[in-house]
Amino acid sequence: MKKVYVAGPWVFRPDAKEHAEHLRQLLLDAGFEALIPIDNECDSSIQIKIANITMIERCDYIIADITPFRGPSADVGTVFEIGFGFAVNKAVFPWSLDKSEYKTRVVPDGLHVEDFGLCDNLMIAACMPVQDSFEAAIKSAQRWDR
């Protein structure tokens, strides 16, 4: 069974453990094993980072929520996980609840904002087509898996 690392800021939700179980079940129903960051029992920030990196190294795919979080772009931790995943040759399947163009969310500051029609920075949003839900990202992973 292929393993899917689930990246995203959902780990900050008050109901993160319950939500993780929901995501785990969706992946299991689709034929995947879920690797969930909050399953790691860690006492420090460095332990969390090492445990998550280890999970990414063990996974086959990453499903990443790139919905804007605390700003115009994706959660920075999720972006790190996407970048690390690419570095170790993992397929990344992004999804976002906000697929409006990134440039429309950036507050003008006199600097150029990239204009590629993507929902986030090209280094994030140009990895695979950005889906509009976790379930749609699972379907992309299933198609890739064939």
C-alpha positions in Angstrom: 0.0 0.0 0.0 1.4 3.4 -1.0 2.1 5.9 1.8 0.8 9.5 1.6 2.2 12.2 3.8 -0.5 14.8 4.7 0.9 18.3 4.8 -1.0 21.5 5.8 -1.9 23.9 8.5 -4.8 21.8 9.6 -2.5 20.6 12.4 -3.2 23.9 14.1 -7.0 23.3 14.3 -8.5 22.8 17.7 -9.9 19.5 16.5 -6.7 18.4 14.8 -6.7 14.8 16.1 -10.3 14.2 15.0 -9.6 15.8 11.6 -6.5 13.7 11.2 -8.7 10.6 11.7 -11.0 11.8 9.0 -8.1 12.4 6.6 -6.7 9.0 7.5 -10.0 7.3 6.7 -10.3 9.1 3.3 -6.9 7.9 2.3 -7.5 4.4 3.5 -10.8 4.2 1.6 -8.8 5.3 -1.5 -6.2 2.5 -1.0 -3.4 4.6 0.7 -1.8 4.5 4.1 -1.7 8.0 5.7 1.4 9.4 7.3 0.1 12.1 9.6 2.5 14.6 11.2 0.6 14.8 14.5 1.1 11.0 15.0 4.7 11.7 15.9 5.1 12.0 19.7 7.6 14.8 20.1 8.7 17.1 22.9 10.6 19.8 21.0 10.6 21.7 17.8 13.7 19.9 16.4 12.1 16.5 17.2 9.0 17.5 15.3 11.1 18.6 12.3 13.2 15.4 12.3 10.1 13.2 12.7 8.2 15.0 9.8 11.3 14.8 7.6 11.5 11.1 8.3 7.9 10.6 7.4 8.4 12.4 4.1 11.4 10.2 3.4 9.2 7.1 4.0 6.2 8.3 1.9 5.5 7.7 -1.7 3.4 10.9 -2.2 2.6 14.1 -0.4 -0.9 15.7 -0.4 -0.4 19.3 0.6 -3.0 21.9 1.6 -1.7 25.2 0.1 -4.7 27.3 1.1 -3.4 30.7 2.1 -2.6 30.6 5.8 -1.9 33.7 7.9 -1.1 35.7 4.8 -1.4 35.6 1.0 0.4 32.3 0.6 0.5 28.8 1.9 1.7 27.8 5.4 5.5 28.1 5.5 5.9 24.7 7.2 3.9 23.1 4.4 6.0 24.9 1.8 9.1 23.5 3.4 7.6 20.0 3.3 6.8 20.4 -0.4 10.3 21.6 -1.1 11.9 18.8 0.9 9.6 16.3 -0.8 10.7 17.5 -4.3 14.3 17.2 -3.2 13.9 13.6 -2.3 11.8 12.8 -5.5 8.3 12.6 -4.0 5.2 13.4 -6.1 3.3 16.3 -4.6 -0.4 16.8 -5.0 -1.5 20.3 -3.8 -4.9 21.5 -3.1 -6.4 24.8 -2.0 -9.7 26.3 -0.9 -8.6 29.6 -2.6 -7.5 29.2 -6.2 -7.7 32.9 -6.9 -4.6 34.4 -8.4 -1.8 34.9 -5.9 -1.1 38.4 -7.2 -4.6 39.5 -6.2 -3.9 38.6 -2.5 -0.5 40.4 -2.2 -0.6 43.8 -0.7 1.1 46.3 -3.1 4.5 47.3 -1.7 6.2 48.7 -4.8 7.9 45.5 -5.6 7.1 43.2 -8.6 4.7 40.4 -7.9 5.0 37.3 -10.2 2.1 37.1 -12.6 1.8 33.5 -13.9 -2.0 33.2 -13.2 -1.2 30.7 -10.4 -2.9 30.5 -7.0 0.5 30.7 -5.2 4.2 31.3 -5.9 5.3 29.3 -9.0 7.7 27.2 -6.9 4.6 25.8 -5.0 1.7 26.0 -7.4 3.4 24.8 -10.5 4.3 21.4 -9.2 1.1 19.7 -10.2 -2.4 21.0 -11.0 -3.8 22.5 -7.8 -7.0 20.7 -6.9 -9.9 22.3 -4.9 -10.2 19.7 -2.2 -8.3 17.0 -0.3 -10.5 14.4 -1.9 -9.7 15.8 -5.4 -6.0 15.6 -4.5 -6.4 12.0 -3.5 -8.0 11.3 -6.9 -4.9 12.9 -8.6 -2.6 10.6 -6.5 -4.8 7.6 -7.6 -4.4 8.5 -11.3 -0.6 9.0 -10.8 -0.4 5.6 -9.1 -1.7 3.7 -12.1 
